[in-house]
Amino acid sequence: MDTATAISLLTINVIVLSAVILVLLIIVIVLMVKLNKVVSNMHEVTQNVSKATEWLSPVKVFSEIGNLFRSFKK
Protein backbone atom coordinates (compact mmCIF):
# COMPACT_ATOMS: atom_id res chain seq x y z
CA MET A 1 0.00 0.00 0.00
CA ASP A 2 1.49 3.34 -0.88
CA THR A 3 1.67 6.20 1.63
CA ALA A 4 -0.86 8.46 -0.13
CA THR A 5 -3.56 5.81 0.19
CA ALA A 6 -2.68 5.15 3.82
CA ILE A 7 -2.77 8.87 4.64
CA SER A 8 -6.11 9.36 2.91
CA LEU A 9 -7.62 6.33 4.70
CA LEU A 10 -6.32 7.57 8.05
CA THR A 11 -7.75 11.03 7.34
CA ILE A 12 -11.15 9.53 6.51
CA ASN A 13 -10.94 7.43 9.67
CA VAL A 14 -10.20 10.51 11.82
CA ILE A 15 -13.09 12.45 10.24
CA VAL A 16 -15.55 9.59 10.81
CA LEU A 17 -14.43 9.10 14.41
CA SER A 18 -14.70 12.85 15.07
CA ALA A 19 -18.24 12.83 13.70
CA VAL A 20 -19.16 9.83 15.86
CA ILE A 21 -17.74 11.50 18.98
CA LEU A 22 -19.65 14.70 18.17
CA VAL A 23 -22.91 12.80 17.71
CA LEU A 24 -22.39 10.91 20.97
CA LEU A 25 -21.68 14.16 22.79
CA ILE A 26 -24.88 15.72 21.42
CA ILE A 27 -26.88 12.64 22.46
CA VAL A 28 -25.47 12.82 25.98
CA ILE A 29 -26.33 16.54 26.25
CA VAL A 30 -29.90 15.95 25.04
CA LEU A 31 -30.34 13.08 27.51
CA MET A 32 -29.01 15.22 30.36
CA VAL A 33 -31.49 18.02 29.52
CA LYS A 34 -34.38 15.53 29.46
CA LEU A 35 -33.20 13.98 32.73
CA ASN A 36 -33.06 17.45 34.29
CA LYS A 37 -36.70 18.04 33.28
CA VAL A 38 -37.74 14.70 34.75
CA VAL A 39 -35.94 15.44 38.00
CA SER A 40 -37.55 18.88 38.27
CA ASN A 41 -40.98 17.32 37.70
CA MET A 42 -40.25 14.69 40.33
CA HIS A 43 -39.20 17.44 42.75
CA GLU A 44 -42.53 19.21 42.17
CA VAL A 45 -44.45 15.96 42.70
CA THR A 46 -42.62 15.20 45.94
CA GLN A 47 -43.37 18.70 47.22
CA ASN A 48 -47.07 18.20 46.45
CA VAL A 49 -47.07 14.81 48.16
CA SER A 50 -45.31 16.34 51.15
CA LYS A 51 -47.96 19.04 51.45
CA ALA A 52 -50.74 16.47 51.11
CA THR A 53 -49.30 14.21 53.78
CA GLU A 54 -48.83 17.21 56.05
CA TRP A 55 -52.58 17.85 55.86
CA LEU A 56 -53.33 14.20 56.58
CA SER A 57 -51.39 14.11 59.84
CA PRO A 58 -53.76 13.66 62.82
CA VAL A 59 -52.36 16.66 64.69
CA LYS A 60 -53.00 18.97 61.75
CA VAL A 61 -56.51 17.59 61.13
CA PHE A 62 -57.58 17.95 64.77
CA SER A 63 -56.05 21.40 65.12
CA GLU A 64 -57.87 22.59 62.00
CA ILE A 65 -61.16 21.13 63.28
CA GLY A 66 -60.54 22.91 66.58
CA ASN A 67 -59.84 26.17 64.75
CA LEU A 68 -63.06 25.68 62.77
CA PHE A 69 -65.13 25.29 65.95
CA ARG A 70 -63.38 28.28 67.52
CA SER A 71 -64.23 30.41 64.50
CA PHE A 72 -67.94 29.46 64.84
CA LYS A 73 -67.96 30.56 68.50
CA LYS A 74 -66.76 34.05 67.58
C-alpha positions in Angstrom: 0.0 0.0 0.0 1.5 3.3 -0.9 1.7 6.2 1.6 -0.9 8.5 -0.1 -3.6 5.8 0.2 -2.7 5.1 3.8 -2.8 8.9 4.6 -6.1 9.4 2.9 -7.6 6.3 4.7 -6.3 7.6 8.1 -7.8 11.0 7.3 -11.2 9.5 6.5 -10.9 7.4 9.7 -10.2 10.5 11.8 -13.1 12.4 10.2 -15.6 9.6 10.8 -14.4 9.1 14.4 -14.7 12.8 15.1 -18.2 12.8 13.7 -19.2 9.8 15.9 -17.7 11.5 19.0 -19.7 14.7 18.2 -22.9 12.8 17.7 -22.4 10.9 21.0 -21.7 14.2 22.8 -24.9 15.7 21.4 -26.9 12.6 22.5 -25.5 12.8 26.0 -26.3 16.5 26.2 -29.9 15.9 25.0 -30.3 13.1 27.5 -29.0 15.2 30.4 -31.5 18.0 29.5 -34.4 15.5 29.5 -33.2 14.0 32.7 -33.1 17.4 34.3 -36.7 18.0 33.3 -37.7 14.7 34.7 -35.9 15.4 38.0 -37.6 18.9 38.3 -41.0 17.3 37.7 -40.3 14.7 40.3 -39.2 17.4 42.7 -42.5 19.2 42.2 -44.4 16.0 42.7 -42.6 15.2 45.9 -43.4 18.7 47.2 -47.1 18.2 46.5 -47.1 14.8 48.2 -45.3 16.3 51.1 -48.0 19.0 51.4 -50.7 16.5 51.1 -49.3 14.2 53.8 -48.8 17.2 56.1 -52.6 17.9 55.9 -53.3 14.2 56.6 -51.4 14.1 59.8 -53.8 13.7 62.8 -52.4 16.7 64.7 -53.0 19.0 61.8 -56.5 17.6 61.1 -57.6 17.9 64.8 -56.0 21.4 65.1 -57.9 22.6 62.0 -61.2 21.1 63.3 -60.5 22.9 66.6 -59.8 26.2 64.8 -63.1 25.7 62.8 -65.1 25.3 66.0 -63.4 28.3 67.5 -64.2 30.4 64.5 -67.9 29.5 64.8 -68.0 30.6 68.5 -66.8 34.0 67.6 
